[in-house]
Amino acid sequence: MEIDLRLESSLWVGRKRYLAVLTGWHLQWTEVDKKNRQRKTTSVPVSELIGVEDGRVEILPGKSVEDADHDFTVFYVRRSSSGGSYGLLWRFSRTQFSCASRALRDQWTSYLRTALKTHSPSRPHRLLVFINPFGGKKKGRHIYHSLVAPLFELAGISSHVIVTERANQARDHLLKKDLSGFDGVVCVGGDGMFSEVMHGLIGRTQQEAGLSENDPNVKLQPCNLHIGIIPAGSTDCVCFATVGVNDPVTSALHIIIGDSQPLDVCSAHHPTVPVHYSVSLLGYGFYGDVLAESERHRWMGPLRYDFSGAMVYLSSRSYAGVVHYLPADPLLSSPRDNIRCLSGCSVCTKSTERLLPHPTVSESVNSFHCSQYSSDSSEGEWVSVAGRFRCVSFTCMSSSCPRSPLGLSPSAHLADGTGDLILVRESHPLSFLKFLHRHTSTQDQFDLPFVEVHRVKAFRFSLPPGEEEDGCEDMERGATRQRENQDTQCVMDIETKSRTGSQQQLTERGSGAYRERGDWRGKKALFCGPCCSETPSVSVWNCDGEILPFSEIQCRVHGQLVHLYARGIEDKAAIVS
């Protein structure tokens, strides 16, 4: 039986009289002048109400309550333009109403709270919060306690807060501890912190489902708990690409109202290491070299990425390889169709029914390894591309960020079960520079003769037969040297973790193997950099900021594997005056 929540009466805001109306889905109040003429109307969806308090209440910078028998305060979401960003800033606004009697005040607050419970059932009530105190400008704790915690308290959300002290602490907690009673997990930090939480939740979900996540042919079980991101890192790419802004208050409000944005995840498999997951960047060649080089210059802080990027660019490297990929249906979408994935995206919405009951991608991946090419006509044929590449990149989202407003692939979708594979072939250094520069503008970075992009469901990268043995020998020698210098390496890892905390995602195996394998640069490279050293035959993979110290890789997209407290990038037409 549906509850009748309609309520209508005159209320006062200051000295002005308003006609206030509550229906099941909206609260609106219209100014009425002395001649009983209606003027400006403000309308707020019940789903975007944050909370209702008795009296005249202030929340920030600190909570204060002026008890008044006839007054109540309504807190709600208000949108505003974010300037240069593509998304909208969310701010919490408040209006203090005065009633003719206390009985009417109590009726309004009771009806509003009932409306919230009835029409916002997906709102979280208890959250597990991880704070990375080392990420970005090291303001994670301050951001949470000064901006986010008061809003959670206002919305009636209880939280269990853990300030991480080491790398992968959040991941380990999610894998081993009791999570019953929590509606979601919130990470306060950057992309590294999100990656920890994502790995932990996916791993925990597969454990409980009795699935082996290291098996590349297993269809993974979607996670039940939502993930909320409070941006407090250096780039916050995942937050920017799913909300449109990097703003803690905006993200907190999305969490409070229980928004839900499904997100595709790419699994990366190699026989010798556990599975890794990626949503924003899986890059070989240039992007892998930049990350590996930056690890040698951590003392430079965030500037090390610009410095390492310049050094790797000057080295003008390219790598031989063979890319096999399983194309997605071109009739559904294309990476060149100029259709951006915004809130309520029709491509992602139509994909939901197609993805959830569809198990045949893993079968097609398995058939590829058994017979080199899939014979499953419903999934299409595998395609192979061989050559020398400046970089091979894969992303499950646009990967936009403040420095690259449109991202790696502007038309990539968040939840359509596909990813965009970008192949940049060997080219003149100035041509490659043009490609890189277009990421910072609105120019089409794919409109270049040496660049191709494909929307795919799975892909595999392998080395040419002539170079495969050398690459493997390099890796084996690196592993041997790592074992011989284990004590020294452990000290380096401990120092790295103490400086960077949970944002540091490099495993001991990954970072150590690459540093050891860096001997192909020679002793001189420690001072001269990669542009002065011998060109290596193989690169490494950059997996969302983590080094994967191998070349051959097998990847597939798991459609809508995780859900975020977000709703995608809102069009600026959604601004409510």
N, C-alpha and C positions, 0 to 999 in steps of 0.2 A: 504494500500500500504506500503510495507516494505521499510524502509529508508536504502539506501546504505551508510554504514559508513566505507567503506574501505579507508584507507589512508596509503601511503607508501612514505618514504623519508629518507634521511641521516640526522642523528642528532649526536650531540657531547655530550659526558659526560667527562668533563675535557678536556684532549687532545686526547681522543680516539674517533674514529668515529664508529658509529653504524648504522646498517640498521634497522629502526623502521617500524613496520607494525601494523596497527590497523584493525582488522576485527570486525564484529558485536559482537563477544563474547570474544575476546582475544586481549591483547596488548603484543607484544613481540619485543625485541630489541636484535640484534645479533652483536657482535663485529666484525669489519672488519679491517684486517691489511693493511699495505702499499701495499701489493701485491694483494689486493682485495679478500683475502681468509677469509672465515667466520669462526669464532671461537665460543666462549661461547655464548649461547642464554639464555635470561631470558624471561619467559612467565608468564603473570598475567591474570587471568580471569577478564573480565570487572566487574563481580559481586563482586570482591574483591578489586576493587579500592575504596579508601576512599575519595579522592578528588583531584582536580587539581587547582593549583594556578599559577598566572602570576608571573614571577620573580623568584628569588632564595629565598626560604622560609624555615625557621626553625619554629618548633612548640613547642617543649619541650627543656628546662624547661620553656621558654617563647617564645611567637611568635615574630619573626623578619623577615622583608621582605627587600631584597636588590633588588630594582627595576632595571631590565635589560630588554631592549626592545626585545631582541632575546631569552630570557630564559623563561622556565616554569618548575614547579616542580610537579611531580606525587607522590602521597602518596598511598600506597597499603599494603595489608596484607602479612606478612612473617611468616612462621611457624618455630618452633624450638622444640627440645625435651625438656620435662619438668623434666628430671631427673628421680626421683622415681615415679612420677605420671603416670597414664595411658593415660592421654590426652596430647594434644599438646598446648604449649604456642603460642599465637598469638602476634606478634609485628607489629607495624606500621613502614614500611620502606619508604624511599623516594629516588627518583632519580631526579637529576636536569639536564635537557636537554637544550642544546643550539641549536638554529636554524640558518639557513643562512640569514633569514630575519624576520622582525617583522610580515609580512603578513603570513609567514609559521607558526610562533609561534601562531598567532591568529587562524589559521586554525586547528592546532593540539588541542588547548584548547577547541575550539568550538566543534570539533568532539568528543573529549573525554567526555565532559559534556553531549552532546546529547546521547552518548552511555550509560552513567550512567542512564539517565532518561528513556531510551527505554528498557534497559535490566535489570533494578533493580527497578521495580515498587513497590515492597513491602517495600522499605526503609522508615523508619519513618521520618516525617518532624517536628512534634511537640510532645514533651513528657512531661508527668507529673512525676516529680521526688520527691520521699520522702527520706529524709536522717534521719537515726537514729543516733543521736550524742552520744548515750550511749552504743551502741552495741560493743562487742569485746573489742578492746583496745581503744575505743572512738576516732577513727581516721576517722570516716565516712565523716565528712565535708572536712577534708584535702585530703582524697582519691579522693573525687568527684571533688573538685575545682582544684587540682593540676594535676590529671591524666586523668580524664574523660571529664570534661567540655571543655578543649582545643580541644579534638578529636571531640566532638559534634559540636563545632563551625566550625572546619575545614570541616566537612561533611555537613554543612548547616542545622543542626538540632537546632531548638529553644526549650527551656525547661522552664517549670515553676517549680521552686524549692520550696519545703516546708520542713523545718527542724522541725521534730516532737518534741513536748514538753511533751507528755503524752502517756500512753498506749492506743492503739486502735484509735489514732487520724487519722491515714491513712485509717483505715477501715471505720470510720465514714464519712470521707471526700468523699470516693468513693461511699458510700451509699446515700449521700445527695446532693452533689454539682454537678454542671453542668460539664459534661465530654465531651461535643461536641467540636470538633476541635482537640482532642488528638488522636494520632495514637497508643499510648501505655503508660504503666505505668512502671516506673523504681524505684526499691527500693534499697537504699544503706544501707546495714546492714547485719544481719544474717538471720538465718532460721525463727526467730520470726517475723522479719519485713516482710519477704516474706509471712508468714502465714497471717499477717494482710491484706496485699494487696490482697492475694488470696481470703480471706473471703469477703472482700469488693466488689471485682469485681464479684464473683459468686453471692453474695446477690443482687447486683445492677442488674445484668442480669436477675435474676429470677423475681425481682420486675417488671421490664419493660416488661417481658413476661407474667406477670399475674400468675406466678406459686408460690406455697408455698414450699419453700425449706425445711421446717420442716416436710413435709409429706414424710415419707420414701419410698412411692410408686410412687413418681413423677419422671418422667424422666427429668432431669435438662437440661436447654438450655446452649450450649457452649458459652463461653465468646468471644466477638468480639475483645476487646483490648488485645494486647500482654503484657506480663510481662517480664521486663528485671531485672536481678539480678546483682548488683555490689557488690561482696563479701567484707564485712567489719565486720563480726561477729566472733564468737569463733570457730565454726566448719564449717559452710557454707555447710552443707550436700547436700542441693538441688542443689546448684551451682556445686559442685564437681561431683555429680552423673549425671548431664545433660551436663556438658562441659568437665569434666575430670581434671580440675585444678581450684584452687581458686586464680584467678589472675584478678585484676580490669581491666587492659588494654585488656586482652583477652575477657572478658565479654563485655566491651564497644565496641569492634570491631564487635562482633556478633550482638550487637544492631544496630550499624551503617549500616551494610550491610543488615539488615532486615531478618536475619535467623529466621526460624520458627520451633519449636519443640513442637508437641502436647504432652500433659501430662495427664495421668489418675489421677483422684482424688477420694478418698474414703470419703463417708459421714458417720458420726457416729451419731446415733439417740438414744435419751432417752426421755421418755414421759415428764419429768419435766424440761428439759433445751433446749435451742435452738440448732440447728444442729451445729456440728463441722466438719471441713474438715481436711483430713490428706493426705500427699503424701509420707512421709519418714518413719514414725514409729507410729504405734498404738499399744502400749504395755501394757499388764496387768501382775501383779505379780512383777517380779524383776525390770523391767524397770519403772513401775509405782512407786514402793517403792523408787527407787533411786532418782527419780525426787522429790517426796514428801519429802524425807529426806534432799535433797540438799537445799530445801527452808528454812530449819531451820538453815542453815549455810551459808547464803549469804555473811556474813562478810569475808568468806574465799576466795571469788573470784572464778575463774575457778577451783581452787584446790578442791572446795567443791564437784565436781562430782566424782573425784577419791576417796575422803574420804567417801562420801556417798555410793559409789559402794562397797567399802571394808566393810563398816559397814553392809549394807544390805546382802552382800554375807555371812558374818559371822553369820548372824541371821538364815540362812539356811531355809527360809520360802518356803512353797508351799501352793497352794490354790485349793480348790475343785471347780469344774465347769463343765458345759456341753457346748460343742462347736458344733454348727450346721453350716454346710457350703454347698454351692452350687458349685460343682466342675466345672472347665472350661474344655473345650474339650482337652483331652490329646494328640490328634493327631496334634494340632496346636503348642503346646510348652509344656515344662515341667520344673519345677524348678531344676531338676537334669540333664538336657541335656547339661550343660556346654557351652551353646550358650550365649555369652554376647551381651547385647543390645548396639550396636555401631551406629555411624552415618550412616544413610541409612538402618537401620535394616529392614530385609525382613519380619520378624514376625510382626512388627508394621505397615509396609507399607501395608501388606495384610489385616491387621485388620481394616484399615480405611474404606474400603467399607462395611465391615461387621458391624461396630459399628454405623455409622451415621444413617442408616435408621432402626435400630433394637430396638424396644421398649419393648421386651417381658421380659427382666430381672426384671423390676419392677412388672410386672404381676406375675412372679414366686415368687418374694419376698412376695407379697401380699397373694398369695395362700399358702405360707408356714405358715403365721400367721393364716390363716383361717382353714387350714386342717392339720397342723403340718408338712406335707410333700407335696411338689409340685407334682401334677399329670401331669404336662406339660412335655411330653417326649422329646420335642425339646430342653428343657433347662436341662434335667437330673433330677435325684433324689437328694434330700437333704441327707446329711450324718451326723450322730451324733457321737461325741466322748466324753466320760465322764471319769473323773478321777481327780487326783490331779496334778497340773501343777506348775513347777517353774516359767514359764512365757508363755504367749500366745502373739505372736507378728504378726503384719500384716504390709506389706509394698507394695507400688505401684511402687517401684523402687529398685535398688540395695542397696540404702542408703550407698554407699561408701563414705568415707571421708579420710583425710590423716592418721588418726589413725587406720582405718579399710579399707585398699585399695580395698578389694573386697566387703565389706559391709555385711548387714544382709542376703541378698539373691543374690548372684553374678549373677544369670541368670534371674533375674526379668527384665521385659520390661517396658519401659516408657509409651507406648501408645498402648497396645494390649487389653485394656478393662478388665484386670485381675489384681489380686494381689496375693502375696504369703503369706499363713497362716502358721506360724511356731509354733508348739506345742512342748514344752519341759516338759516332765513329771518329776514327783518327782524322784530324783536320789541322789546318794552319793555326798557330797560337792565337792570332788575331781573330780568326773566325770563332774559336772556342771562347775567347773573351767576350765576343758579341753575344754568344749564347748565354754566358753567365750574367752579363749585364742586363739582359732582357728579363731576368727574374726580378729585378728591382723596379721594373716599369710595367706598363700595360701592353707592351709589344708581345706578339706571339713568338715565344721561344721555340716553338716547333716548326715555324716557317723558315727553316734553314735546310739546305740540301744534305747535310751530314747528320741530321737529327730525324729520328722516327719514333713514334709513340703508338703503343698498342694497348687496347683494353683487354685484359686477360683474366682467367680464373686460376691459372697455375703457371709456373715457369721453372726452368732448371738452367743453371749455368755450369758449364764444364770447360776444362782446359783442352786445347787441341792435343791430339795424341803425341805429337813431338815434344810438347812442353810439360805434359802431365807428370812424367817421371821426375823431372828436375824439380818441379814445384813440391812434390811429395817429399823428395830428399831434403829440400830446404826445411820443410816443416819438421821432419824427423830430427834433423840436426839441431834445430831450434829447441825442440822438446828435450833432447839429450843435454844441451847446455843448460837449459832451465833446471833440470834435476841436479846437475853438478853445482849450480849456484843457488840452491834452494834457500839457504839461510839468508843470503844477501837479498834475494827477491822478496822473501817474507818481510824483511825490514822495509823495503821500498813500498810494499803493499800496505803495511800498517801505517806508514807515514802518509801515503796517499789517502787512505780512508780517514785518518784523523783530520786532514785538511778539508775533505769534501763531503764526508758523511754519506747520507743515503743517496745523494745525487750521483755519486760515483758508482757507475754500473759495471765497471770492468771486473770480470772474474779473475782470480789469480791465474787460471790457465790461459785466458784470453790475452790479458795484458802481458803476461810473462812471455808467452810464445811469440808474440809479435815483437816485443823488445829484443828478444834473443835472435829472432829471425832478421832483425834489423841489421845484423852483421853484414848483410850484403851491401850495406852502405859504406862499410869500412870505418876505421877509426876517425878518418878525416871528416866524416859526415857529422860528427858530434859538434863540430865548429862551423863547417861550411854549409850545412843544410842539404836537402835533397837535390837542389839544382846543381850542386857540384859533385854529386856522387854518381856511382854507376847505376844505370837504369835496371831495376829489378824485373824479373820475368813475370811475377805475379803480384797482385795487390791483396787487400783484405776487404771485408765487408763492414760498412758502417750500419749497424742495426739500431736505429733510434738513439744514437749517441754511444753505443757500445761496440767495441771492436770484436768482430768474429774473425779469428786468425786463420782463416782458410779461404780457398778460392771456390771450390766446387760446392754447390748449394742446391737444395731442392725446396721449392716454396709453393704454397697454395693459399688461397683466400678462404677464410671461414666466415660466411655471411652472418652479420649481426650476432657475433659471438659475445660481445659485452654491451652493456647499456650505460650511458652516462646521464647524470643529472644535467641535461641540456636540451635544447630544442632545435639546434642548427642555427645558422646565421639568419637573423630576421632582416627582411627588407626594410629600408628606412621609411617606406610608406606606412609601416605599422605604428609610427609615432602617434600617440594620442595626445591631442592638445588639451 
